[in-house]
Amino acid sequence: MRVTRLLQLARNRRPVQNFADRPLPMDAVEAILEAARYAPSAREAQPWRFVVVQEALARHRLAQAAFNHPHLRSAPVIVVCCARIHSHVSGSGRPSYPMDLAAATQTMMIAAADLGVYGSWVYGFRESHVRPVVAIPEDVPVLGLLGLGYPDGLANLPERRPREEVIAWDQWRNEDVRRSLP
Ligand SMILES: Cc1cc2nc3c(=O)[nH]c(=O)nc-3n(C[C@H](O)[C@H](O)[C@H](O)COP(=O)(O)O)c2cc1C
């Protein structure tokens, strides 16, 4: 298997325990958000709007909205990830904005890792408590909070499930029938 730079980043990813009391340089924050702008989205809808929260009181309220999540309590920057457009895929009409926002969030995590910055992805929050903190309109879904910062302690990455369990070749049941591609 070829070990790409991205694979190295993914494998070396470690969840943060807490964020250090150290500000993030603005050019790092901007680079992370620029990466998000280039994330893939269904029909290229780019349905996102990211509210970058730096102000201490607002960050504190966001952490409260996420049941006092320790990462959000210590993150110097929190990105509130919202879906400005209720994008959907053609054909099935299924909503695509949650997937699009997830792709953008993952893109930010990777861009952050490339800069030695850590991201903490939090989905467990009360949307109705998040919304007023940064004046998000009622019809705009909030799909995630991403704490960004330098780490103060890293946890171990949980063990990965074995390849045969998560990857099938050609058919659901096939664990190892790799073919050489043309
Ligand atoms: C969609 C999504 C939602 C998450 N929501 C939360 C959350 O609400 N609270 C939390 O502590 N971690 C949350 N996380 C972080 C995961 O728990 C974290 O990725 C995990 O602790 C590290 O292991 P992993 O390598 O499997 O990601 C979330 C991650 C993802 C991808």
Ligand as a Chemical Component Dictionary entry (heavy atoms), coordinates in Angstrom:
data_LIG
# 
_chem_comp.id                   LIG 
_chem_comp.type                 NON-POLYMER 
_chem_comp.pdbx_formal_charge   0 
_chem_comp.three_letter_code    LIG 
# 
loop_
_chem_comp_atom.comp_id 
_chem_comp_atom.atom_id 
_chem_comp_atom.alt_atom_id 
_chem_comp_atom.type_symbol 
_chem_comp_atom.charge 
_chem_comp_atom.model_Cartn_x 
_chem_comp_atom.model_Cartn_y 
_chem_comp_atom.model_Cartn_z 
_chem_comp_atom.pdbx_ordinal 
LIG C1  C1  C 0 -19.665 13.575 13.255 1  
LIG C2  C2  C 0 -18.854 13.646 14.513 2  
LIG C3  C3  C 0 -19.420 14.131 15.663 3  
LIG C4  C4  C 0 -18.696 14.197 16.856 4  
LIG N1  N1  N 0 -19.276 14.707 17.967 5  
LIG C5  C5  C 0 -18.599 14.712 19.126 6  
LIG C6  C6  C 0 -19.193 15.228 20.307 7  
LIG O1  O1  O 0 -20.330 15.684 20.314 8  
LIG N2  N2  N 0 -18.463 15.216 21.444 9  
LIG C7  C7  C 0 -17.178 14.740 21.455 10 
LIG O2  O2  O 0 -16.555 14.744 22.514 11 
LIG N3  N3  N 0 -16.584 14.265 20.354 12 
LIG C8  C8  C 0 -17.260 14.256 19.195 13 
LIG N4  N4  N 0 -16.650 13.808 18.058 14 
LIG C9  C9  C 0 -15.248 13.432 18.111 15 
LIG C10 C10 C 0 -15.033 11.927 18.134 16 
LIG O3  O3  O 0 -15.570 11.392 19.279 17 
LIG C11 C11 C 0 -13.532 11.740 18.002 18 
LIG O4  O4  O 0 -13.307 11.721 16.625 19 
LIG C12 C12 C 0 -12.973 10.565 18.720 20 
LIG O5  O5  O 0 -12.938 10.835 20.064 21 
LIG C13 C13 C 0 -11.573 10.254 18.275 22 
LIG O6  O6  O 0 -11.596 9.060  17.732 23 
LIG P1  P1  P 0 -11.687 8.831  16.163 24 
LIG O7  O7  O 0 -10.328 8.635  15.720 25 
LIG O8  O8  O 0 -12.498 7.602  15.980 26 
LIG O9  O9  O 0 -12.282 10.059 15.551 27 
LIG C14 C14 C 0 -17.346 13.742 16.875 28 
LIG C15 C15 C 0 -16.768 13.260 15.695 29 
LIG C16 C16 C 0 -17.496 13.214 14.538 30 
LIG C17 C17 C 0 -16.840 12.692 13.284 31 
# 
loop_
_chem_comp_bond.comp_id 
_chem_comp_bond.atom_id_1 
_chem_comp_bond.atom_id_2 
_chem_comp_bond.value_order 
_chem_comp_bond.pdbx_ordinal 
LIG C1  C2  SING 1  
LIG C2  C3  SING 2  
LIG C2  C16 DOUB 3  
LIG C3  C4  DOUB 4  
LIG C4  N1  SING 5  
LIG C4  C14 SING 6  
LIG N1  C5  DOUB 7  
LIG C5  C6  SING 8  
LIG C5  C8  SING 9  
LIG C6  O1  DOUB 10 
LIG C6  N2  SING 11 
LIG N2  C7  SING 12 
LIG C7  O2  DOUB 13 
LIG C7  N3  SING 14 
LIG N3  C8  DOUB 15 
LIG C8  N4  SING 16 
LIG N4  C9  SING 17 
LIG N4  C14 SING 18 
LIG C9  C10 SING 19 
LIG C10 O3  SING 20 
LIG C10 C11 SING 21 
LIG C11 O4  SING 22 
LIG C11 C12 SING 23 
LIG C12 O5  SING 24 
LIG C12 C13 SING 25 
LIG C13 O6  SING 26 
LIG O6  P1  SING 27 
LIG P1  O7  DOUB 28 
LIG P1  O8  SING 29 
LIG P1  O9  SING 30 
LIG C14 C15 DOUB 31 
LIG C15 C16 SING 32 
LIG C16 C17 SING 33 
# 
